[in-house]
C-alpha cells in the first residue's frame, strides 16, 4: 500500500469532499426491478405498455454535485451547449461552488478535495487553482482513471437522486432542475455519512484487487 493510499484511510476520509458530474434527462428512468407487469404470458400484455418509449435525444442537463460525510454543496447546472473546459470548470464550479465550502463548512480546518480524471480536471489551470485555494487535493495521478466503485457520488448518491427524481418524466428541463434541487436537499445526513463511510472499505477492496473492478460483499 502506497503512502498516498494510506493517507485517505481512517478518519481522514470524513474530511474529503467527493465530487462528480452526471447527465439527467427529462425521461423516466427505467428500473428493471420496479418496471414489472404481472401476466400469464407475454402475448396477453398490451403492446402499448410492453414497450418503453424513448426519444433519440431527450432534453437533458449536466449536473455537478459534491458531498462530505455531513453536508453537501448546492447543485451546479451546466447549460446546454456549454462544454466543461478548464475555464468553465474553474470559474463556474471550483470558484463559485467549491471555494465557499472552506469557510461555510470546514471553518478553517483541514479538508481534502476529490475529483476524477476528466480532461478539465487535469489541466494546469485547474491544478494551479487547487494549489492556491484547497488545503489538499487528491491528484488525478493518485485517483484511478475509471473509479466509480470508489466515489460515493457514483456508487450511491447519484442513483438515489435518479430514483427519486426520474421516477416519472418531466415536461421540460426547468421542471427537472426543480426536482433535482428539491430531492438533493432532502437526502439525509445519515445517508451521506453511510455512503462516505463505505469509502474506507471500498478503497481496501480496490487495493486488494490491484485497481481492477471489485464486488462489495453484503
C-alpha positions as CSV (number, residue, x, y, z in Angstrom):
1,X,0.0,0.0,0.0
2,X,1.5,3.4,-1.0
3,X,1.7,6.4,1.2
4,X,-0.9,8.2,-0.9
5,X,-3.3,5.3,-0.4
6,X,-2.7,5.3,3.4
7,X,-3.4,9.0,3.6
8,X,-7.1,8.6,2.8
9,X,-7.8,5.6,5.1
10,X,-9.2,6.1,8.5
11,X,-10.9,9.2,10.0
12,X,-9.4,11.3,7.2
13,X,-12.0,10.1,4.7
14,X,-14.6,12.1,6.7
15,X,-12.9,15.3,5.7
16,X,-12.9,14.5,2.0
17,X,-15.1,16.4,-0.4
18,X,-16.2,13.9,-3.0
19,X,-17.4,15.5,-6.3
20,X,-18.8,14.2,-9.6
21,X,-20.9,15.2,-12.6
22,X,-23.8,13.4,-14.2
23,X,-26.3,13.9,-17.0
24,X,-30.0,13.7,-16.2
25,X,-32.7,13.6,-18.8
26,X,-36.4,14.6,-18.7
27,X,-37.4,10.9,-19.4
28,X,-38.4,8.5,-16.7
29,X,-35.5,6.2,-15.6
30,X,-36.1,2.6,-16.4
31,X,-35.8,0.3,-13.4
32,X,-35.8,-3.4,-14.2
33,X,-36.8,-4.3,-10.7
34,X,-39.7,-1.9,-10.4
35,X,-41.0,-1.9,-14.0
36,X,-42.8,-5.3,-13.9
37,X,-46.1,-6.4,-15.2
38,X,-48.0,-9.4,-13.9
39,X,-49.4,-11.5,-16.7
40,X,-49.9,-15.2,-17.6
41,X,-47.8,-14.8,-20.7
42,X,-46.2,-12.0,-22.8
43,X,-48.8,-12.1,-25.6
44,X,-51.5,-11.1,-23.1
45,X,-49.7,-7.8,-22.4
46,X,-50.8,-4.8,-24.5
47,X,-48.0,-3.6,-26.7
48,X,-48.7,0.0,-25.5
49,X,-47.4,-0.9,-22.0
50,X,-44.9,-3.6,-23.1
51,X,-42.8,-1.1,-24.9
52,X,-41.0,1.7,-23.1
53,X,-40.9,4.8,-25.3
54,X,-37.6,6.6,-25.7
55,X,-36.8,9.7,-27.7
56,X,-33.5,9.7,-29.6
57,X,-32.1,12.8,-27.9
58,X,-34.2,13.7,-24.8
59,X,-33.8,17.1,-23.2
60,X,-31.1,16.9,-20.5
61,X,-28.9,18.8,-18.1
62,X,-25.4,18.2,-16.8
63,X,-25.2,18.4,-13.1
64,X,-22.2,18.8,-10.8
65,X,-22.5,17.8,-7.1
66,X,-20.3,17.5,-4.1
67,X,-20.7,15.9,-0.7
68,X,-18.9,15.4,2.6
69,X,-19.9,12.9,5.4
70,X,-22.2,15.6,6.9
71,X,-23.0,18.0,4.2
72,X,-23.3,18.9,0.5
73,X,-22.8,21.8,-1.9
74,X,-25.7,23.2,-3.9
75,X,-26.0,21.5,-7.3
76,X,-24.4,23.3,-10.2
77,X,-26.2,23.1,-13.6
78,X,-24.3,23.4,-16.8
79,X,-26.3,25.0,-19.6
80,X,-27.0,23.1,-22.8
81,X,-24.2,23.6,-25.3
82,X,-21.6,24.6,-22.8
83,X,-18.5,22.4,-22.8
84,X,-16.9,21.9,-19.4
85,X,-13.4,23.0,-20.4
86,X,-10.8,24.2,-17.9
87,X,-12.2,27.8,-17.8
88,X,-15.8,26.7,-17.1
89,X,-14.7,24.2,-14.5
90,X,-12.5,26.6,-12.6
91,X,-14.8,29.7,-12.8
92,X,-18.3,28.2,-12.6
93,X,-17.7,25.2,-10.4
94,X,-14.5,25.5,-8.3
95,X,-14.6,29.2,-7.7
96,X,-18.4,29.6,-7.3
97,X,-19.4,26.3,-5.8
98,X,-16.4,24.7,-4.1
99,X,-14.4,27.7,-2.7
100,X,-17.2,28.9,-0.3
101,X,-17.0,25.4,1.3
102,X,-13.8,26.3,3.2
103,X,-15.5,28.9,5.3
104,X,-19.0,27.7,5.4
105,X,-18.4,24.1,6.3
106,X,-14.9,23.5,7.4
107,X,-14.3,26.9,9.0
108,X,-10.6,26.8,8.6
109,X,-10.0,23.1,9.4
110,X,-8.1,20.8,7.1
111,X,-10.0,19.1,4.2
112,X,-9.3,17.2,1.0
113,X,-10.9,17.6,-2.4
114,X,-11.6,14.7,-4.7
115,X,-12.2,14.8,-8.4
116,X,-12.0,12.3,-11.3
117,X,-9.6,12.4,-14.2
118,X,-11.7,14.4,-16.7
119,X,-9.5,16.5,-19.1
120,X,-10.6,19.8,-17.5
121,X,-9.6,18.4,-14.1
122,X,-6.1,17.5,-15.2
123,X,-5.4,20.9,-16.8
124,X,-2.6,23.0,-15.5
125,X,-5.0,25.9,-14.8
126,X,-7.1,23.6,-12.6
127,X,-4.1,22.3,-10.7
128,X,-2.8,25.8,-10.0
129,X,-6.2,27.0,-8.7
130,X,-6.4,24.0,-6.4
131,X,-2.9,24.6,-5.0
132,X,-3.9,28.2,-4.2
133,X,-7.4,27.5,-2.8
134,X,-7.6,24.0,-1.4
135,X,-5.6,22.7,1.6
136,X,-5.1,19.3,0.0
137,X,-6.5,17.5,-3.1
138,X,-6.2,14.0,-4.4
139,X,-4.3,14.4,-7.7
140,X,-5.6,12.9,-10.9
141,X,-2.5,10.6,-10.8
142,X,-3.4,9.2,-7.4
143,X,-7.1,8.8,-8.2
144,X,-7.8,5.8,-10.6
145,X,-8.9,6.8,-14.1
146,X,-12.0,4.7,-14.0
147,X,-13.1,4.5,-10.4
148,X,-16.9,4.8,-10.0
149,X,-16.6,1.9,-7.4
150,X,-14.7,4.3,-5.1
151,X,-16.7,7.6,-5.3
152,X,-19.8,7.7,-3.0
153,X,-21.4,10.1,-5.5
154,X,-21.1,7.3,-8.2
155,X,-21.9,4.2,-6.2
156,X,-24.6,5.6,-4.0
157,X,-25.8,9.3,-4.2
158,X,-26.5,9.7,-7.9
159,X,-28.6,6.5,-8.0
160,X,-30.6,7.7,-5.0
161,X,-31.2,11.0,-6.6
162,X,-32.1,9.5,-10.0
163,X,-34.6,7.0,-8.4
164,X,-36.4,9.9,-6.7
165,X,-36.3,12.5,-9.5
166,X,-36.7,10.3,-12.5
167,X,-39.5,8.0,-11.2
168,X,-41.7,10.0,-13.6
169,X,-41.0,12.0,-16.8
170,X,-40.6,15.8,-16.7
171,X,-42.2,18.2,-19.1
172,X,-39.1,20.3,-19.5
173,X,-35.6,20.9,-18.2
174,X,-36.7,23.6,-15.7
175,X,-39.1,21.1,-14.1
176,X,-36.2,18.5,-14.0
177,X,-33.9,21.1,-12.3
178,X,-36.5,22.0,-9.7
179,X,-37.0,18.3,-8.8
180,X,-33.2,17.8,-8.7
181,X,-32.7,20.7,-6.3
182,X,-35.6,19.6,-4.0
183,X,-34.6,15.9,-3.8
184,X,-30.9,16.8,-3.4
185,X,-31.7,18.8,-0.3
186,X,-33.8,16.0,1.1
187,X,-31.1,13.4,1.1
188,X,-30.4,12.9,4.8
189,X,-27.1,13.4,6.5
190,X,-27.4,9.8,7.7
191,X,-27.4,8.7,4.0
192,X,-24.4,10.9,3.2
193,X,-22.5,9.6,6.2
194,X,-23.2,6.0,5.4
195,X,-22.1,6.5,1.8
196,X,-18.8,8.2,2.7
197,X,-18.1,5.7,5.5
198,X,-18.0,3.0,2.8
199,X,-15.1,4.7,1.1
200,X,-12.6,3.1,3.5
201,X,-13.9,-0.4,2.9
202,X,-14.1,0.0,-0.9
203,X,-10.7,1.6,-1.1
204,X,-9.2,-1.5,0.7
205,X,-11.1,-3.8,-1.8
206,X,-9.8,-1.8,-4.7
207,X,-6.2,-2.1,-3.4
208,X,-6.7,-5.8,-2.9
209,X,-8.0,-6.1,-6.5
210,X,-4.9,-4.2,-7.7
211,X,-7.1,-1.4,-9.1
212,X,-9.4,-3.8,-11.0
213,X,-13.2,-4.0,-10.7
214,X,-14.4,-5.5,-7.4
215,X,-17.6,-6.5,-5.7
216,X,-18.5,-5.3,-2.3
217,X,-19.8,-8.2,-0.2
218,X,-23.2,-7.8,1.5
